[in-house]
Each structure stands twice: as C-alpha cells, then as structure tokens.
Amino acid sequence: MPTMSRPPILDPRAVPVSGVDAHLPPVDPLRLQAEALRQRFASSPTWQPEHAGDGGAPGFAERSPAAAAVLLPLVERPDGLQLLLTRRTDHLRHHAGQISLPGGKTEPDDAGPVVTALREAEEEIGLLSAHIEVLGSLPIYTTVTSFQVTPVVALVQPGFDLRLDPGEVAEVFEVPLQFLMTPAHHRRHVFVYAGGQRQFLSMPWGGHAGERDDFIWGATAAILRNFYRFLSA
C-alpha cells in the first residue's frame, strides 16, 4: 500500500484557528426556504466552488480515482430547514467518530450519483427515498484518498423512521441550515507539519442551548462551504 508522506490530522480541534469568516454575509433566509431552493437548482446561477478537494495528495498517486456520492438531507421543519448529519462509530478504520453526510462509494450497479446517495442513505441510516425530493447536485469534491464525491442536495419530509447501521453510524442529529450558511460560524485552520502545511474549515455546533459539542470539519465542512457559495451567487 502507498505510504502517506504527510501526517494525518488526528485531533482537528487542537489545530490553531487562523481566521473566522465573519466578514462574509450569511445567506438570505428567504433563499433557505424549500421553494427557493427548488428554484435555485432549476435555474442555477454562474458560480465557482471554493473547494475542489484534497485530491492528488502525496502518497496517494498510485490510487485510482473512485466515484462516490453523499446526500445533503434538508429536513423541512416548522422552524426552517435542518441538515441531517451522522456521527461515525468510534471503531471504524477511517474517520472514526467524525461528523459526516450519509454516503459512500458508487457500486457498479448504481446508475449515477443520485442512486448512490439514496442507496447509501437508506443503508446507513434507514432514510427511505419515499421521504426524499432530490433537488440537484453540487460539483465533485475530491478527497485526499482520491474519492470523487458528488454531493446530492435533497429536501426531506418529516415522518421518517430512521434505522441506523450500528457498524457505521453512532448517531444522527440535525443542524439548522441557517447556522451552517452563516460564515461567522466558519473557522479556518492551518495544520503545520515538517515539509508543509494543510488548511481546512470547521463549523463547530453546540446546539441551541450548548448541549452538544459537534465539530464539523474536513470534507463535510468544505462541501457545505461550496453550498454556501452556490446559494450566495
């Protein structure tokens, strides 16, 4: 197997914050309503994603790119759209305990990224497609391990009964989309190591009353930042 020439970030919370993007405006709340999102994807504006990914990192040049997809499930709640996120189990070999979006590698029988995202959401958390209205996709994000991830954005009607795969998902929780689309909550980090440095975003979420301590970072945070750019364009 190829050997990484740069160290992994084992404790992202300990990496110094280099800046907070409070100077950027939040997305207008009117744009974060279900019908507004339908219209935005129906007539997408001209825009550029801010983060294309970490693909091509040293140590993974021998790994062939692989297609994958994740679902951005936006639950329609009375007080606004909420993004449904998962926390990975602590015993996983990769990204243990991290906050992530439902998703995974594209299987040979998957007819495109939408099928992959819906299948993975059902397998990981039991979210059935009957509750899901797919709006569209964001540009591909390439991970450090050469997965080419297509984020699929969808509205989710309440009333679903989730069944978590205990081998992959420890829990699910919801974060207000308005919180995530407010750059004052976006922090920039710089991880310095011998021979270079790596930058990443985080969006710490403490819940409405500080009862949670969730650290959204890495690919999930980068995809959400691209979503912010899409909605702000």
C-alpha positions in Angstrom: 0.0 0.0 0.0 1.2 3.6 -0.6 2.6 5.4 2.4 1.4 8.9 3.2 4.1 11.5 3.1 2.2 13.9 5.2 0.8 13.1 8.7 -3.0 12.7 9.2 -4.8 15.2 11.4 -5.6 13.1 14.4 -7.1 15.9 16.6 -8.5 18.7 14.4 -9.8 20.6 17.4 -6.2 21.2 18.5 -5.2 22.7 15.2 -4.9 26.5 15.7 -7.7 28.8 14.2 -6.2 31.1 11.6 -9.3 33.1 11.0 -13.1 33.4 11.2 -15.1 34.4 8.1 -17.4 36.8 9.9 -16.8 39.4 7.2 -18.8 37.3 4.7 -22.6 37.8 4.7 -24.9 35.0 5.7 -27.3 33.6 3.1 -30.6 35.5 3.0 -33.1 33.4 5.0 -35.5 33.7 2.1 -33.1 31.7 0.0 -33.1 28.9 2.6 -36.8 28.1 2.1 -37.8 24.9 0.3 -39.4 26.6 -2.7 -36.4 29.0 -3.1 -34.1 26.0 -3.2 -36.2 24.4 -5.9 -36.0 27.5 -8.0 -32.2 27.9 -7.4 -31.5 24.4 -8.7 -33.9 24.7 -11.5 -32.1 27.8 -12.8 -28.6 27.5 -11.4 -26.5 30.7 -11.4 -23.0 31.1 -12.7 -20.7 30.3 -9.8 -17.4 28.6 -8.8 -16.9 26.2 -5.9 -14.4 27.4 -3.4 -13.0 24.0 -2.5 -12.3 21.4 -5.2 -10.8 19.0 -2.6 -7.5 17.4 -1.4 -7.1 15.1 -4.4 -3.6 14.4 -5.7 -2.0 14.5 -2.2 1.5 13.0 -2.0 1.4 9.3 -1.1 -1.8 8.5 -2.9 -0.7 9.0 -6.5 -1.0 5.2 -7.1 -4.6 5.1 -6.1 -7.1 5.2 -8.9 -9.9 7.7 -8.6 -13.2 6.2 -7.4 -16.7 7.7 -7.7 -18.7 8.3 -4.6 -21.7 10.4 -3.5 -23.1 11.9 -0.3 -26.6 13.2 0.5 -27.3 16.6 1.9 -30.7 15.8 3.5 -32.5 19.0 4.3 -35.4 18.2 6.7 -38.4 20.5 6.4 -39.1 21.5 10.0 -41.6 24.2 11.1 -38.8 26.5 12.2 -36.8 26.1 9.0 -34.6 23.6 7.1 -32.3 21.4 9.1 -29.4 19.4 7.8 -29.3 15.8 8.9 -25.8 14.7 9.8 -24.3 11.5 11.1 -21.6 10.7 13.6 -19.5 7.8 12.6 -18.8 5.0 15.0 -15.5 5.1 17.0 -14.3 1.7 15.9 -14.1 2.5 12.1 -10.7 2.2 10.5 -11.1 5.6 8.7 -12.6 8.8 10.0 -13.8 7.2 13.2 -16.1 9.4 15.3 -16.2 12.2 12.7 -19.3 14.1 11.6 -20.3 13.2 8.1 -23.0 13.2 5.5 -24.7 9.9 4.5 -22.9 8.4 1.5 -20.2 6.2 0.2 -18.6 4.6 -2.8 -20.5 4.1 -6.1 -21.3 0.5 -6.8 -21.2 -1.0 -10.3 -25.0 -1.2 -10.5 -25.6 2.4 -9.4 -27.0 4.4 -12.3 -25.3 7.6 -11.3 -24.5 9.6 -8.1 -28.1 10.2 -7.1 -28.7 6.5 -6.9 -25.6 6.1 -4.9 -26.5 8.8 -2.4 -30.1 7.5 -1.9 -28.9 3.9 -1.6 -26.2 4.8 1.0 -28.7 7.0 3.0 -31.0 4.0 3.2 -28.3 1.6 4.1 -26.6 3.8 6.7 -29.5 5.4 8.5 -32.7 3.9 7.0 -33.8 7.1 5.3 -36.2 5.9 2.6 -36.5 7.6 -0.8 -40.2 8.0 -0.3 -39.4 10.9 2.0 -36.8 12.5 -0.3 -37.1 15.0 -3.1 -33.8 15.4 -4.9 -33.1 19.0 -5.9 -29.8 18.6 -7.7 -26.1 18.2 -7.3 -23.0 20.3 -6.4 -19.6 20.0 -8.2 -17.5 17.0 -7.4 -15.2 17.2 -4.3 -12.1 15.0 -4.5 -10.9 13.7 -1.2 -7.3 13.1 -0.1 -7.9 9.3 -0.8 -8.9 10.0 -4.4 -12.7 9.6 -4.0 -14.5 11.8 -6.4 -17.6 12.7 -4.3 -20.8 14.2 -5.8 -22.9 16.0 -3.2 -26.6 15.4 -3.8 -28.9 18.0 -2.3 -32.4 16.9 -1.3 -35.4 18.0 0.7 -36.7 15.5 3.3 -40.3 15.4 4.5 -40.7 14.6 8.3 -42.3 11.4 9.4 -39.4 9.1 8.6 -38.3 6.3 10.9 -34.6 6.0 10.9 -32.7 2.7 11.5 -29.0 3.2 12.0 -26.4 0.8 10.8 -24.6 0.2 14.1 -21.4 -0.8 12.2 -21.1 2.6 10.7 -23.3 5.2 12.4 -23.3 6.0 16.1 -26.0 8.7 15.9 -27.8 11.2 13.7 -28.6 14.8 14.6 -29.9 18.0 12.9 -28.3 21.4 12.5 -30.2 24.5 11.2 -29.2 25.2 7.7 -29.2 28.9 8.6 -26.4 28.3 11.1 -24.3 26.5 8.5 -24.9 29.1 5.9 -23.6 31.9 8.1 -19.8 32.3 7.6 -19.4 33.9 11.0 -19.5 30.2 12.1 -16.9 29.1 9.6 -13.4 28.8 11.1 -10.1 28.4 9.1 -7.4 26.2 10.5 -3.8 25.7 9.4 -2.1 22.4 10.2 1.7 22.7 10.0 3.9 19.7 9.7 7.5 19.0 8.6 7.7 19.9 5.0 4.4 21.7 4.5 1.0 22.7 5.8 -2.6 21.9 5.3 -5.7 24.1 5.6 -9.2 23.1 6.5 -12.5 24.6 7.6 -14.5 23.8 10.7 -18.1 24.6 11.8 -18.4 23.8 15.5 -22.0 23.2 16.5 -23.1 23.4 20.1 -26.8 23.0 19.7 -29.5 25.5 20.6 -28.5 25.5 24.3 -24.9 24.4 24.1 -26.0 20.8 24.9 -23.9 19.4 22.0 -20.2 19.5 21.1 -20.0 18.6 17.4 -17.0 19.5 15.3 -17.9 19.6 11.7 -14.7 19.8 9.6 -12.8 18.4 6.6 -14.7 17.3 3.5 -18.1 17.8 5.1 -17.3 21.4 6.0 -15.7 22.0 2.6 -18.8 20.7 0.8 -21.1 22.9 3.0 -18.9 25.9 2.2 -19.4 25.2 -1.5 -23.1 25.0 -0.9 -22.8 28.4 0.7 -21.1 29.8 -2.4 -23.8 28.3 -4.6 -26.6 29.8 -2.6 -24.8 33.2 -2.4 -24.1 33.5 -6.1 
